[in-house]
């Protein structure tokens, strides 16, 4: 059978057989040829994720096998393929064998695409465009909602990790599940903020002007890798603002709903200056909003406004604040209406 004739159902069956350590040499060759087509690689990861979830009792306790497998690959210059003696051992020794098979599953694909791509292969990237809000389920079962113009990187192969580490640029709400091995969940941001949690629900914002953490439920600990200040543990209802120097400012007693209004395509303002509103429009929709003069820049707005597009936001501003919006491409100039 030609590799391009392998259907989705047959490919899934072959992958499950390989992950179980029962693939024949012919089946391995079919998978090798099938994976040479880049369009099939995402399905590979999806099936691997399904197989991991269907075998929850196989929980690794170290990543040593991964490093040994890397050394083995570097020494031989060839992608290792499982042999008869590499098959899954009896259940009493399933933890070590599972670690090896997960590493072999990763190397199977890396060997076909080159080591220069291994970062792309080991980490999955979730992203949203300007004006787009999307919800994802992560490989560990946790859920994340990404605000517009945001990116999240998360490991594909959790069996090779001792922690669950996400890297966020933008804004996201996390609903983290607790794992049976109590594996910590960490969120890292470009300004070296680290959010550590076992299981909870929270929002992380991280853009050029700073970071923000809003805790809805549970308990998290914040640490700035820029400073030597002690880690800060916050509780539900707390909001922490992080400036560019890594300093924390704790706020309590705030209505948390306003911080997550973006999930419903809403803007919530509370005596918010137009300069800040302009920055929000740029972050969500990619528009460069220019203010005609300082008098306009200091004007403030309060209220709860639905808006799914940049045009809806601009229409609201011109009507409520009596402004004029002149737009050319991605640049908008706001001035006083005549």
Short mmCIF file of the C-alpha atoms (twelve columns), coordinates in Angstrom:
data_MODEL
# 
_entry.id   MODEL 
# 
loop_
_atom_site.group_PDB 
_atom_site.id 
_atom_site.type_symbol 
_atom_site.label_atom_id 
_atom_site.label_alt_id 
_atom_site.label_comp_id 
_atom_site.label_asym_id 
_atom_site.label_seq_id 
_atom_site.Cartn_x 
_atom_site.Cartn_y 
_atom_site.Cartn_z 
_atom_site.pdbx_PDB_model_num 
ATOM 1   C CA . UNK A 1   0.000   0.000  0.000  1 
ATOM 2   C CA . UNK A 2   1.314   3.426  -0.936 1 
ATOM 3   C CA . UNK A 3   1.826   5.870  1.978  1 
ATOM 4   C CA . UNK A 4   -0.582  8.404  0.513  1 
ATOM 5   C CA . UNK A 5   -3.249  5.705  0.459  1 
ATOM 6   C CA . UNK A 6   -3.219  5.315  4.241  1 
ATOM 7   C CA . UNK A 7   -6.568  6.639  5.411  1 
ATOM 8   C CA . UNK A 8   -7.204  8.519  8.631  1 
ATOM 9   C CA . UNK A 9   -8.750  5.508  10.381 1 
ATOM 10  C CA . UNK A 10  -5.912  3.182  9.353  1 
ATOM 11  C CA . UNK A 11  -3.297  5.772  10.363 1 
ATOM 12  C CA . UNK A 12  -4.876  6.059  13.804 1 
ATOM 13  C CA . UNK A 13  -4.867  2.267  14.184 1 
ATOM 14  C CA . UNK A 14  -1.203  2.106  13.167 1 
ATOM 15  C CA . UNK A 15  -0.270  4.852  15.607 1 
ATOM 16  C CA . UNK A 16  -2.055  3.195  18.513 1 
ATOM 17  C CA . UNK A 17  -0.280  -0.050 17.649 1 
ATOM 18  C CA . UNK A 18  3.081   1.733  17.591 1 
ATOM 19  C CA . UNK A 19  2.494   3.552  20.887 1 
ATOM 20  C CA . UNK A 20  1.607   0.200  22.467 1 
ATOM 21  C CA . UNK A 21  4.948   -1.221 21.293 1 
ATOM 22  C CA . UNK A 22  3.376   -3.797 18.979 1 
ATOM 23  C CA . UNK A 23  4.100   -2.380 15.507 1 
ATOM 24  C CA . UNK A 24  5.715   -4.661 12.933 1 
ATOM 25  C CA . UNK A 25  8.614   -3.471 10.732 1 
ATOM 26  C CA . UNK A 26  6.179   -3.042 7.819  1 
ATOM 27  C CA . UNK A 27  3.804   -0.958 9.954  1 
ATOM 28  C CA . UNK A 28  6.697   1.219  11.124 1 
ATOM 29  C CA . UNK A 29  7.721   1.823  7.521  1 
ATOM 30  C CA . UNK A 30  4.162   2.795  6.608  1 
ATOM 31  C CA . UNK A 31  4.143   5.311  9.462  1 
ATOM 32  C CA . UNK A 32  7.534   6.640  8.404  1 
ATOM 33  C CA . UNK A 33  6.293   7.328  4.877  1 
ATOM 34  C CA . UNK A 34  2.963   8.691  6.127  1 
ATOM 35  C CA . UNK A 35  4.685   11.191 8.433  1 
ATOM 36  C CA . UNK A 36  6.783   12.604 5.599  1 
ATOM 37  C CA . UNK A 37  3.650   14.496 4.568  1 
ATOM 38  C CA . UNK A 38  3.507   17.632 6.771  1 
ATOM 39  C CA . UNK A 39  -0.293  17.605 6.608  1 
ATOM 40  C CA . UNK A 40  -0.329  14.380 8.652  1 
ATOM 41  C CA . UNK A 41  1.847   15.600 11.527 1 
ATOM 42  C CA . UNK A 42  -0.866  17.402 13.473 1 
ATOM 43  C CA . UNK A 43  -2.994  14.245 13.367 1 
ATOM 44  C CA . UNK A 44  0.016   12.394 14.804 1 
ATOM 45  C CA . UNK A 45  0.021   14.679 17.854 1 
ATOM 46  C CA . UNK A 46  -3.759  14.458 18.240 1 
ATOM 47  C CA . UNK A 47  -3.697  10.652 18.264 1 
ATOM 48  C CA . UNK A 48  -0.765  10.649 20.691 1 
ATOM 49  C CA . UNK A 49  -2.761  12.929 23.008 1 
ATOM 50  C CA . UNK A 50  -5.765  10.561 22.819 1 
ATOM 51  C CA . UNK A 51  -3.539  7.575  23.575 1 
ATOM 52  C CA . UNK A 52  -2.000  9.318  26.610 1 
ATOM 53  C CA . UNK A 53  -5.446  10.133 27.995 1 
ATOM 54  C CA . UNK A 54  -6.551  6.515  27.504 1 
ATOM 55  C CA . UNK A 55  -3.572  5.243  29.525 1 
ATOM 56  C CA . UNK A 56  -3.674  7.426  32.668 1 
ATOM 57  C CA . UNK A 57  -2.104  4.763  34.842 1 
ATOM 58  C CA . UNK A 58  1.167   5.101  32.939 1 
ATOM 59  C CA . UNK A 59  2.646   8.120  34.721 1 
ATOM 60  C CA . UNK A 60  6.373   8.904  34.397 1 
ATOM 61  C CA . UNK A 61  8.464   9.952  37.368 1 
ATOM 62  C CA . UNK A 62  11.585  11.301 35.543 1 
ATOM 63  C CA . UNK A 63  12.883  12.425 32.180 1 
ATOM 64  C CA . UNK A 64  16.132  10.493 32.253 1 
ATOM 65  C CA . UNK A 65  15.060  8.112  29.501 1 
ATOM 66  C CA . UNK A 66  14.489  11.082 27.205 1 
ATOM 67  C CA . UNK A 67  18.074  12.311 27.637 1 
ATOM 68  C CA . UNK A 68  19.483  8.819  27.185 1 
ATOM 69  C CA . UNK A 69  17.476  8.461  23.996 1 
ATOM 70  C CA . UNK A 70  18.823  11.792 22.740 1 
ATOM 71  C CA . UNK A 71  22.393  10.614 23.418 1 
ATOM 72  C CA . UNK A 72  21.675  7.402  21.599 1 
ATOM 73  C CA . UNK A 73  20.346  9.262  18.583 1 
ATOM 74  C CA . UNK A 74  23.291  11.664 18.464 1 
ATOM 75  C CA . UNK A 75  25.782  8.815  18.623 1 
ATOM 76  C CA . UNK A 76  24.191  6.728  15.907 1 
ATOM 77  C CA . UNK A 77  23.034  9.547  13.623 1 
ATOM 78  C CA . UNK A 78  19.889  7.538  12.937 1 
ATOM 79  C CA . UNK A 79  16.376  7.598  14.270 1 
ATOM 80  C CA . UNK A 80  15.984  4.642  16.647 1 
ATOM 81  C CA . UNK A 81  13.167  2.260  15.965 1 
ATOM 82  C CA . UNK A 82  11.695  -0.008 18.605 1 
ATOM 83  C CA . UNK A 83  12.809  -3.631 18.504 1 
ATOM 84  C CA . UNK A 84  11.274  -6.739 19.963 1 
ATOM 85  C CA . UNK A 85  13.192  -6.340 23.206 1 
ATOM 86  C CA . UNK A 86  12.023  -2.733 23.470 1 
ATOM 87  C CA . UNK A 87  8.370   -3.755 23.693 1 
ATOM 88  C CA . UNK A 88  6.282   -2.655 26.651 1 
ATOM 89  C CA . UNK A 89  7.180   -4.679 29.721 1 
ATOM 90  C CA . UNK A 90  4.700   -6.206 32.140 1 
ATOM 91  C CA . UNK A 91  2.588   -3.790 34.148 1 
ATOM 92  C CA . UNK A 92  4.837   -4.103 37.191 1 
ATOM 93  C CA . UNK A 93  7.542   -2.233 35.235 1 
ATOM 94  C CA . UNK A 94  5.253   -0.113 33.057 1 
ATOM 95  C CA . UNK A 95  6.495   3.274  34.285 1 
ATOM 96  C CA . UNK A 96  9.989   2.991  32.792 1 
ATOM 97  C CA . UNK A 97  8.733   1.409  29.593 1 
ATOM 98  C CA . UNK A 98  6.135   4.141  29.173 1 
ATOM 99  C CA . UNK A 99  8.780   6.843  29.487 1 
ATOM 100 C CA . UNK A 100 10.818  5.161  26.778 1 
ATOM 101 C CA . UNK A 101 7.872   4.796  24.427 1 
ATOM 102 C CA . UNK A 102 6.819   8.409  24.814 1 
ATOM 103 C CA . UNK A 103 10.352  9.510  24.028 1 
ATOM 104 C CA . UNK A 104 10.473  7.141  21.052 1 
ATOM 105 C CA . UNK A 105 7.160   8.530  19.816 1 
ATOM 106 C CA . UNK A 106 8.588   12.038 19.866 1 
ATOM 107 C CA . UNK A 107 11.834  11.027 18.181 1 
ATOM 108 C CA . UNK A 108 9.925   9.135  15.479 1 
ATOM 109 C CA . UNK A 109 8.657   12.432 14.145 1 
ATOM 110 C CA . UNK A 110 11.727  14.541 14.938 1 
ATOM 111 C CA . UNK A 111 13.896  12.128 12.997 1 
ATOM 112 C CA . UNK A 112 11.893  12.787 9.834  1 
ATOM 113 C CA . UNK A 113 11.914  16.580 10.024 1 
ATOM 114 C CA . UNK A 114 15.387  17.453 11.349 1 
ATOM 115 C CA . UNK A 115 16.723  18.542 14.719 1 
ATOM 116 C CA . UNK A 116 16.386  22.217 13.797 1 
ATOM 117 C CA . UNK A 117 12.609  21.797 14.060 1 
ATOM 118 C CA . UNK A 118 12.527  20.016 17.405 1 
ATOM 119 C CA . UNK A 119 11.320  23.094 19.319 1 
ATOM 120 C CA . UNK A 120 8.303   23.303 17.013 1 
ATOM 121 C CA . UNK A 121 7.657   19.601 17.398 1 
ATOM 122 C CA . UNK A 122 7.990   19.431 21.175 1 
ATOM 123 C CA . UNK A 123 5.820   22.491 21.847 1 
ATOM 124 C CA . UNK A 124 2.428   23.326 20.428 1 
ATOM 125 C CA . UNK A 125 1.554   26.960 19.784 1 
ATOM 126 C CA . UNK A 126 -1.978  28.276 20.288 1 
ATOM 127 C CA . UNK A 127 -2.598  31.707 18.795 1 
ATOM 128 C CA . UNK A 128 -5.336  34.219 18.026 1 
ATOM 129 C CA . UNK A 129 -5.468  36.964 15.435 1 
ATOM 130 C CA . UNK A 130 -6.561  40.556 16.021 1 
ATOM 131 C CA . UNK A 131 -10.216 40.624 17.044 1 
ATOM 132 C CA . UNK A 132 -10.334 36.858 17.636 1 
ATOM 133 C CA . UNK A 133 -11.104 35.008 20.896 1 
ATOM 134 C CA . UNK A 134 -10.623 31.228 21.009 1 
ATOM 135 C CA . UNK A 135 -10.902 28.427 23.561 1 
ATOM 136 C CA . UNK A 136 -8.522  25.467 23.662 1 
ATOM 137 C CA . UNK A 137 -8.055  22.296 25.685 1 
ATOM 138 C CA . UNK A 138 -4.433  21.645 26.601 1 
ATOM 139 C CA . UNK A 139 -2.878  18.155 26.558 1 
ATOM 140 C CA . UNK A 140 -3.319  17.811 30.348 1 
ATOM 141 C CA . UNK A 141 -7.064  18.557 30.136 1 
ATOM 142 C CA . UNK A 142 -6.751  22.151 31.348 1 
ATOM 143 C CA . UNK A 143 -8.707  24.758 29.401 1 
ATOM 144 C CA . UNK A 144 -7.520  28.143 28.207 1 
ATOM 145 C CA . UNK A 145 -9.340  31.050 26.600 1 
ATOM 146 C CA . UNK A 146 -7.057  33.316 24.554 1 
ATOM 147 C CA . UNK A 147 -7.873  36.965 24.057 1 
ATOM 148 C CA . UNK A 148 -7.189  38.614 20.706 1 
ATOM 149 C CA . UNK A 149 -3.573  38.970 19.522 1 
ATOM 150 C CA . UNK A 150 -2.259  36.388 22.006 1 
ATOM 151 C CA . UNK A 151 0.058   33.383 21.818 1 
ATOM 152 C CA . UNK A 152 0.504   30.417 24.162 1 
ATOM 153 C CA . UNK A 153 3.172   27.687 23.932 1 
ATOM 154 C CA . UNK A 154 2.651   24.405 25.778 1 
ATOM 155 C CA . UNK A 155 4.553   21.064 25.737 1 
ATOM 156 C CA . UNK A 156 3.102   18.368 23.525 1 
ATOM 157 C CA . UNK A 157 4.655   15.487 25.485 1 
ATOM 158 C CA . UNK A 158 3.886   15.940 29.158 1 
ATOM 159 C CA . UNK A 159 5.302   12.496 29.881 1 
ATOM 160 C CA . UNK A 160 8.736   14.025 29.290 1 
ATOM 161 C CA . UNK A 161 8.222   16.909 31.723 1 
ATOM 162 C CA . UNK A 162 8.249   17.182 35.514 1 
ATOM 163 C CA . UNK A 163 6.079   20.331 35.378 1 
ATOM 164 C CA . UNK A 164 3.436   21.786 33.093 1 
ATOM 165 C CA . UNK A 165 4.937   25.044 31.811 1 
ATOM 166 C CA . UNK A 166 3.002   27.435 29.564 1 
ATOM 167 C CA . UNK A 167 4.518   30.538 27.962 1 
ATOM 168 C CA . UNK A 168 2.089   33.372 27.326 1 
ATOM 169 C CA . UNK A 169 2.306   36.534 25.280 1 
ATOM 170 C CA . UNK A 170 -0.967  38.469 25.436 1 
ATOM 171 C CA . UNK A 171 -3.931  37.635 27.661 1 
ATOM 172 C CA . UNK A 172 -5.584  34.370 28.642 1 
ATOM 173 C CA . UNK A 173 -7.904  32.831 31.199 1 
ATOM 174 C CA . UNK A 174 -6.778  29.455 32.533 1 
ATOM 175 C CA . UNK A 175 -8.880  26.723 34.097 1 
ATOM 176 C CA . UNK A 176 -6.256  24.294 35.394 1 
ATOM 177 C CA . UNK A 177 -6.973  20.684 36.297 1 
ATOM 178 C CA . UNK A 178 -5.243  18.912 39.171 1 
ATOM 179 C CA . UNK A 179 -3.187  15.892 38.081 1 
ATOM 180 C CA . UNK A 180 -2.913  12.639 40.000 1 
ATOM 181 C CA . UNK A 181 0.838   13.143 40.380 1 
ATOM 182 C CA . UNK A 182 0.325   16.709 41.749 1 
ATOM 183 C CA . UNK A 183 2.364   18.172 38.900 1 
ATOM 184 C CA . UNK A 184 2.611   21.988 39.177 1 
ATOM 185 C CA . UNK A 185 1.257   24.227 36.420 1 
ATOM 186 C CA . UNK A 186 3.368   27.295 35.629 1 
ATOM 187 C CA . UNK A 187 2.743   30.286 33.380 1 
ATOM 188 C CA . UNK A 188 5.734   32.324 32.198 1 
ATOM 189 C CA . UNK A 189 5.514   35.762 30.571 1 
ATOM 190 C CA . UNK A 190 8.121   37.727 28.555 1 
ATOM 191 C CA . UNK A 191 8.724   40.126 31.470 1 
ATOM 192 C CA . UNK A 192 9.923   37.174 33.604 1 
ATOM 193 C CA . UNK A 193 6.771   36.771 35.665 1 
ATOM 194 C CA . UNK A 194 6.118   33.228 36.906 1 
ATOM 195 C CA . UNK A 195 2.665   32.092 38.044 1 
ATOM 196 C CA . UNK A 196 2.661   28.741 39.884 1 
ATOM 197 C CA . UNK A 197 -0.504  26.766 40.619 1 
ATOM 198 C CA . UNK A 198 -1.786  23.228 41.203 1 
ATOM 199 C CA . UNK A 199 -5.407  23.677 40.185 1 
ATOM 200 C CA . UNK A 200 -7.362  26.912 39.887 1 
ATOM 201 C CA . UNK A 201 -8.958  29.511 37.602 1 
ATOM 202 C CA . UNK A 202 -7.197  32.770 36.832 1 
ATOM 203 C CA . UNK A 203 -6.422  35.392 34.172 1 
ATOM 204 C CA . UNK A 204 -2.930  36.434 33.101 1 
ATOM 205 C CA . UNK A 205 -2.303  39.582 31.072 1 
ATOM 206 C CA . UNK A 206 1.160   40.295 29.677 1 
ATOM 207 C CA . UNK A 207 1.898   42.940 27.076 1 
ATOM 208 C CA . UNK A 208 4.375   45.772 26.553 1 
ATOM 209 C CA . UNK A 209 2.995   47.985 29.314 1 
ATOM 210 C CA . UNK A 210 3.241   45.317 32.029 1 
ATOM 211 C CA . UNK A 211 1.488   42.241 33.388 1 
ATOM 212 C CA . UNK A 212 -1.591  41.530 35.464 1 
ATOM 213 C CA . UNK A 213 -2.895  38.463 37.288 1 
ATOM 214 C CA . UNK A 214 -6.540  38.094 38.337 1 
ATOM 215 C CA . UNK A 215 -7.443  35.147 40.568 1 
ATOM 216 C CA . UNK A 216 -11.007 33.877 40.288 1 
ATOM 217 C CA . UNK A 217 -10.692 30.629 42.230 1 
ATOM 218 C CA . UNK A 218 -8.041  28.652 44.094 1 
ATOM 219 C CA . UNK A 219 -4.600  29.898 45.065 1 
ATOM 220 C CA . UNK A 220 -1.542  30.878 43.054 1 
ATOM 221 C CA . UNK A 221 1.948   32.115 43.842 1 
ATOM 222 C CA . UNK A 222 3.609   34.874 41.845 1 
ATOM 223 C CA . UNK A 223 7.337   35.353 41.459 1 
ATOM 224 C CA . UNK A 224 9.255   37.920 39.449 1 
ATOM 225 C CA . UNK A 225 12.568  36.604 38.158 1 
ATOM 226 C CA . UNK A 226 13.751  40.206 37.770 1 
ATOM 227 C CA . UNK A 227 13.785  41.042 41.467 1 
ATOM 228 C CA . UNK A 228 14.673  39.475 44.796 1 
ATOM 229 C CA . UNK A 229 11.365  40.273 46.402 1 
ATOM 230 C CA . UNK A 230 9.614   37.329 48.088 1 
ATOM 231 C CA . UNK A 231 7.046   35.310 46.184 1 
ATOM 232 C CA . UNK A 232 3.484   36.594 46.591 1 
ATOM 233 C CA . UNK A 233 0.584   34.207 47.259 1 
ATOM 234 C CA . UNK A 234 -2.813  35.570 46.305 1 
ATOM 235 C CA . UNK A 235 -6.365  34.423 46.962 1 
ATOM 236 C CA . UNK A 236 -9.674  34.675 45.082 1 
ATOM 237 C CA . UNK A 237 -10.649 38.280 44.434 1 
ATOM 238 C CA . UNK A 238 -7.065  39.549 44.324 1 
ATOM 239 C CA . UNK A 239 -5.652  41.467 41.375 1 
ATOM 240 C CA . UNK A 240 -1.892  41.972 41.035 1 
ATOM 241 C CA . UNK A 241 -0.353  44.535 38.709 1 
ATOM 242 C CA . UNK A 242 3.280   43.985 37.700 1 
ATOM 243 C CA . UNK A 243 5.293   46.919 36.364 1 
ATOM 244 C CA . UNK A 244 8.259   46.717 34.021 1 
ATOM 245 C CA . UNK A 245 10.695  46.509 36.922 1 
ATOM 246 C CA . UNK A 246 8.952   43.407 38.264 1 
ATOM 247 C CA . UNK A 247 7.362   45.106 41.278 1 
ATOM 248 C CA . UNK A 248 3.959   43.865 42.492 1 
ATOM 249 C CA . UNK A 249 0.956   46.007 43.388 1 
ATOM 250 C CA . UNK A 250 -1.836  44.086 45.089 1 
ATOM 251 C CA . UNK A 251 -5.451  45.212 44.740 1 
ATOM 252 C CA . UNK A 252 -8.309  43.630 46.669 1 
ATOM 253 C CA . UNK A 253 -12.064 43.999 46.649 1 
ATOM 254 C CA . UNK A 254 -12.346 44.741 42.930 1 
ATOM 255 C CA . UNK A 255 -15.222 43.384 40.786 1 
ATOM 256 C CA . UNK A 256 -13.522 40.570 38.921 1 
ATOM 257 C CA . UNK A 257 -16.126 40.397 36.160 1 
ATOM 258 C CA . UNK A 258 -14.739 43.520 34.523 1 
ATOM 259 C CA . UNK A 259 -11.314 41.878 34.075 1 
ATOM 260 C CA . UNK A 260 -12.817 39.002 32.102 1 
ATOM 261 C CA . UNK A 261 -15.303 41.018 30.069 1 
ATOM 262 C CA . UNK A 262 -13.172 40.488 26.952 1 
ATOM 263 C CA . UNK A 263 -14.355 36.861 26.832 1 
ATOM 264 C CA . UNK A 264 -17.807 38.204 25.932 1 
ATOM 265 C CA . UNK A 265 -16.421 40.780 23.483 1 
ATOM 266 C CA . UNK A 266 -17.098 43.628 25.889 1 
ATOM 267 C CA . UNK A 267 -15.127 46.676 27.000 1 
ATOM 268 C CA . UNK A 268 -15.557 47.809 30.605 1 
ATOM 269 C CA . UNK A 269 -14.355 51.328 31.465 1 
ATOM 270 C CA . UNK A 270 -14.275 53.034 34.828 1 
ATOM 271 C CA . UNK A 271 -13.183 56.634 34.325 1 
ATOM 272 C CA . UNK A 272 -10.686 55.247 31.836 1 
ATOM 273 C CA . UNK A 273 -8.576  57.852 29.978 1 
ATOM 274 C CA . UNK A 274 -8.819  57.839 26.207 1 
ATOM 275 C CA . UNK A 275 -5.064  57.147 26.037 1 
ATOM 276 C CA . UNK A 276 -5.631  53.809 27.787 1 
ATOM 277 C CA . UNK A 277 -8.628  53.018 25.578 1 
ATOM 278 C CA . UNK A 278 -6.448  53.692 22.524 1 
ATOM 279 C CA . UNK A 279 -3.893  51.153 23.801 1 
ATOM 280 C CA . UNK A 280 -6.615  48.555 24.321 1 
ATOM 281 C CA . UNK A 281 -7.823  49.046 20.746 1 
ATOM 282 C CA . UNK A 282 -4.287  48.585 19.471 1 
ATOM 283 C CA . UNK A 283 -3.783  45.401 21.500 1 
ATOM 284 C CA . UNK A 284 -7.041  43.775 20.457 1 
ATOM 285 C CA . UNK A 285 -7.445  44.963 16.869 1 
ATOM 286 C CA . UNK A 286 -4.012  46.092 15.713 1 
ATOM 287 C CA . UNK A 287 -5.033  49.682 15.016 1 
ATOM 288 C CA . UNK A 288 -2.697  52.590 15.707 1 
ATOM 289 C CA . UNK A 289 -5.008  55.134 17.387 1 
ATOM 290 C CA . UNK A 290 -3.647  58.694 17.329 1 
ATOM 291 C CA . UNK A 291 -5.204  61.420 19.479 1 
ATOM 292 C CA . UNK A 292 -5.388  64.921 18.003 1 
ATOM 293 C CA . UNK A 293 -4.436  66.835 21.163 1 
ATOM 294 C CA . UNK A 294 -3.869  66.568 24.907 1 
ATOM 295 C CA . UNK A 295 -7.407  67.725 25.689 1 
ATOM 296 C CA . UNK A 296 -8.807  64.653 23.930 1 
ATOM 297 C CA . UNK A 297 -6.172  62.377 25.451 1 
ATOM 298 C CA . UNK A 298 -7.263  63.216 29.007 1 
ATOM 299 C CA . UNK A 299 -10.973 62.644 28.392 1 
ATOM 300 C CA . UNK A 300 -12.400 59.716 30.368 1 
ATOM 301 C CA . UNK A 301 -15.114 57.155 29.764 1 
ATOM 302 C CA . UNK A 302 -17.138 54.845 32.010 1 
ATOM 303 C CA . UNK A 303 -19.542 52.079 31.106 1 
ATOM 304 C CA . UNK A 304 -19.917 48.566 29.716 1 
ATOM 305 C CA . UNK A 305 -19.839 48.414 25.916 1 
ATOM 306 C CA . UNK A 306 -20.185 45.376 23.600 1 
ATOM 307 C CA . UNK A 307 -17.889 45.448 20.560 1 
ATOM 308 C CA . UNK A 308 -16.583 42.604 18.427 1 
ATOM 309 C CA . UNK A 309 -14.827 44.736 15.806 1 
ATOM 310 C CA . UNK A 310 -12.648 47.829 15.779 1 
ATOM 311 C CA . UNK A 311 -15.299 49.725 13.825 1 
ATOM 312 C CA . UNK A 312 -17.851 49.060 16.576 1 
ATOM 313 C CA . UNK A 313 -15.476 50.464 19.199 1 
ATOM 314 C CA . UNK A 314 -14.724 53.544 17.103 1 
ATOM 315 C CA . UNK A 315 -18.415 54.140 16.431 1 
ATOM 316 C CA . UNK A 316 -19.128 53.973 20.157 1 
ATOM 317 C CA . UNK A 317 -16.332 56.433 20.962 1 
ATOM 318 C CA . UNK A 318 -17.394 58.964 18.345 1 
ATOM 319 C CA . UNK A 319 -20.989 58.874 19.524 1 
ATOM 320 C CA . UNK A 320 -20.413 58.917 23.285 1 
ATOM 321 C CA . UNK A 321 -17.511 61.383 23.343 1 
ATOM 322 C CA . UNK A 322 -18.563 63.418 20.316 1 
ATOM 323 C CA . UNK A 323 -15.402 62.666 18.357 1 
ATOM 324 C CA . UNK A 324 -14.465 62.285 14.734 1 
ATOM 325 C CA . UNK A 325 -12.544 59.213 13.514 1 
ATOM 326 C CA . UNK A 326 -10.455 59.437 10.340 1 
ATOM 327 C CA . UNK A 327 -9.074  56.065 9.336  1 
ATOM 328 C CA . UNK A 328 -6.458  55.208 6.744  1 
ATOM 329 C CA . UNK A 329 -5.562  51.532 6.757  1 
ATOM 330 C CA . UNK A 330 -4.454  50.564 10.263 1 
ATOM 331 C CA . UNK A 331 -4.075  54.171 11.475 1 
ATOM 332 C CA . UNK A 332 -6.993  56.038 13.083 1 
ATOM 333 C CA . UNK A 333 -6.931  59.685 14.139 1 
ATOM 334 C CA . UNK A 334 -9.461  60.818 16.758 1 
ATOM 335 C CA . UNK A 335 -10.276 64.508 16.921 1 
ATOM 336 C CA . UNK A 336 -13.074 66.707 18.214 1 
ATOM 337 C CA . UNK A 337 -16.188 66.590 16.080 1 
ATOM 338 C CA . UNK A 338 -16.946 69.855 14.215 1 
# 
